[in-house]
Amino acid sequence: MAANGNGVSTAPKSPLARILTHKNGICHDDSGKPVKAQTIDELHSLQKKRSAPTTPLDGAQGTFATMSEDERQRQQLQSISASLASLTRGTGPKLVRGDPAGKVQPVAHVSHHHHVEVPTISVSDSSLKFTHVLYNLSPAELYEQAIMYEKGSFITATGALATLSGAKTGRAPRDKRVVIDDTTQDELWWGKGSPNIEMDEHTFLVNRERAVDYLNSLDKVFVNDQFLNWDPKNRIKVRIVSARAYHSLFMHNMCIRPTPEELENFGTPDFTIYNAGQFPCNRYTHYMTSSTSIDLNLARSEMVILGTQYAGEMKKGLFGVMHYLMPKRQILSLHSGCNMGKDGDVALFFGLSGTGKTTLSTDHNRYLIGDDEHCWSDNGVSNIEGGCYAKCIDLSREKEPDIWNAIKFGTVLENVVFDEHTREVDYSDKSVTENTRAAYPIEYIPNAKIPCVGPHPKNVILLACDAFGVLPPVSKLSLAQTMYHFISGYTALVAGTEDGIKEPTATFSACFGAAFIMLHPTKYAAMLAEKMQKHGATGWLVNTGWSGGSYGSGNRIKLPYTRKIIDAIHSGSLLKATYRRTEVFGLEIPTEIEGVPSEILHPENTWADKKAYKETLLKLAGLFKNNFETFTNYKIGKDNKLTEEILAAAGQQLQYFPPKSREGIPLLQPPPEDLKSVGTDLINELITKETGTGRELASEIQSSANELAAEGDLSNSDIHLPKEVSLEATDHNVEGDSYLSVPPDYADRGKDHHSPPKRDRGMPAKDKSKVALAGSKNIFEILNSLDKIHPSSESQGRKQELLPLVLQI
């Protein structure tokens, strides 16, 4: 105790609240007013308040404008019940809104009629129970659901939600099916190279019923109503019904999140996903090859997922839907990154995994429109998604600061490994999978442009990580070359190590996203060409891979150099550079770029072994050629002009060095003492000089000749021709066809010369080519097929020059 100036003692001040005792002996705490609750349950009820109406009812527009909140919720439940209706029963499930552990709200139970005629079953166990709908929950609510009910869900040190996707840690493209019907049979890309594997509608309905029955058997389902495409005139309404909070939060991040006003007027979705990924498909069902099935029915606007919990199936499934729907509106869907400069200049970045698409499209000096999926319409470009799905393996703050900082509360971390005590994530740990991912809203990127739209692109950048080390760091492309490399979709991956040997492996993915496109690649290429031409966009091929040698001997091109190249593209300075043309691929290479060593701009300069460089270059050219053969017979655009120009660009992959400089330079094909090389030399010369028809025919002749040689049907003696045989235009030309002039006594000169059958003499070249391409053993007939080329005076003269090349062999 202490005394004051009057000698009266005073008590020291205490941090604790003062306790008063009333006359009746009852003590109370006067530090604050008591709560307005009599029980702990009442106290908990005070903790949460209901959201106030967000749309004024007076004068509001839309379906729900004049409805009370209860009526609005009832109609939402009716719409969801209709989505979940079984095809074998006349009604949807009984739905209540909210968590089963919470207060039960009014029931919605509606009839839903389908066009499918099936037996009606009036009673089932699922019709006697309630299914709780957790509708468009917030991230915080979904966190609670995941932590409480989903094993393997944890909050990491940065606040992100770490989850597991189960046995599947990546997409299952071989288990993806698309319903084939009278419409899709003609519209979609089927066959070699296509990602579309067919199934019939009956099998789809079997799987749909299985998924819906599983979802209806649960106590609760998660429902997300969201949008695709930031262009409001062309956005798509999607509904995702799933069984896991993880899936709901993932799609909350990846799709465009509606405002409360938009949600109130959402109405009927344009497309619905039924994600029953925890439940397998029936492997005895037709078309099923495993317990996993991802099924797309474009006519019903529905997608069913069975047997996989990997969330990326939903994202890419919807991307496939956009690849189908948008071109119908004359809108080009693109698997690309996109950013915009402060002056409004937009760039598109195409590239497969590992090419640097995300890294290069994320630029602190430019606005990010999106990192993966976009549309190009008459209004400009728009992001399809509302979030980013970034790879996390070996993620570091130094390399990817934006992605690192985006991994916070609300972000989903898939299949990562973390410290059990601190919850710090180890991004280098591949114990679960190498395909670790982070899904977060695009707003988590500081320089994201919201809304995610921009004007027409000025630059189209095609990224390739060339592990062969023969492509230049940057090349300016013509429109036809841009289409050729866009359709090819090239990059090179490094193969695994076996006995200490590492080799690059070429990978081609049409349109840089073959796994997701629905139409033939040339359809997208034609649209891209039209838009680039209309809006004056320039195409660029940027190699982010190796220089000075292939993987294992050369070095990866330094990222700062690549960024300098990209900066020069954005600024427009690279358009003003001086260029030189390569002999193979026909690429335009700048001679100088500020901040980039000039010696690396032409890859040959960086190789110590020039012979190895040329061998590798021709090897890659051959891989391009073989891949592109799948696309050579398709018409691109309104006429065939662009097709011919693209084939000309393709032909440059076969363009060998001129004969006078061939000495000491290894050819892709064997030396010219067998038939293969005869065909190669002829075709290589023709392919650079003649018309598109000539290039196309030359490819066919080369293929036919190679087959004959491989079968042993030709020998060196088969390829000798008398010098009297010559190519010339004659008086017998019919409809532009030319003939091979043969001396009158040619047929009587002996069998050693292998004279052509008499029935072929005087036959138009277009008919003779059929004989050769059908597998003729006669080199004369194969050469005669070359005459199908349009007989201009220039081409006839060129053929006269080429013939001695054959006669010398």
Secondary structure, 3 states (H helix, E strand, C coil): CEECCCCCEECCCCCCCCEEECCCCCEEECCCCCCCCCCHHHHHHHHCCCCCCCCCCCCCCCCCCCCCHHHHHHHHHHHHHHHCCCCCCCECCEEEECCCCCCCCCCECCECCCCCCCCCCCCCHHHHCEEEEEECCCHHHHHHHHHHHCCCCEECCCCCEEECCCCCCCCCHHHEEEECCCCHHHHCCCCCCCCCCEECHHHHHHHHHHHHHHHHHCCEEEEEEEEECCCHHHCEEEEEEECCHHHHHHHHHHCECCCHHHHHCCCCCCEEEEEECCCCCCCCCCCCCCCCEEEEECCCCEEEEECCCCCHHHHHHHHHHHHHHHHHCCCEEEEEEEEECCCCCEEEEECCCCCCHHHHHCCCCCEEEECCEEEEECCEEEECCCEEEEECCCCCCCCCHHHHHHCCCCCEEECCEECCCCCCEECCCCCCCCCCEEEEEHHHCCCECCCCEECCEEEEEEEECCCCCCCCCEEEECHHHHHHHHHHCEEEEECCCECCECCEEEEECHHHCCCCCCCCHHHHHHHHHHHHHHHCCEEEEEECCEECCCCCCCEECCHHHHHHHHHHHHHCHHHHCCEEECCCCCCEEECCECCECHHHCCHHHHCCCHHHHHHHHHHHHHHHHHHHHHHCCCCCCCCCHHHHHHHHHHHHHHCCCCHHHCCCCCCCCCCCCCHHHHHHHHHHHHHHHCCHHHHHHHHHHHHHHHHHHHCCCCCHHHHCCCCCCEEECCCCCECCECEEECCCCHHHCCHHHCCCCHHHCCCCHHHHHHHHHCCCCCHHHHHHHHHHCCCCHHHHHHHHHHHHHHHCC
